[in-house]
Amino acid sequence: MHKFGDLVAVVGDSIIVVALALFGGFALLNPDRLQSYYRGLYERHSLIRTWPFSGLVLKPWYVLWLRVGGVLIWGFAAVGAYAIWLHLRH
């Protein structure tokens, strides 16, 4: 039997895993929309332009970087889902 605190932690972790999977999927399947959103932020806000590496959104390979990041985020989500499954099995 699991304690109540364990179940709350599992629910919280599950929410994080689902959010990671959704964002990773969006970055992997729709990187052009993310790039245009980030380019708009870069053009509208002068404070963002002062940040280090903020000019990366203007590079042509930024879409590839978003896709690779989406795959890595999906990997983190898969590891988290496996950890939750192991915790519930125990």
Secondary structure, 3 states (H helix, E strand, C coil): CCCHHHHHHHHHHHHHHHHHHHHHHHHHHCHHHHHHHHHHHHHHCHHHHCCCCHHHHHCCCHHHHHHHHHHHHHHHHHHHHHHHHHHHHC
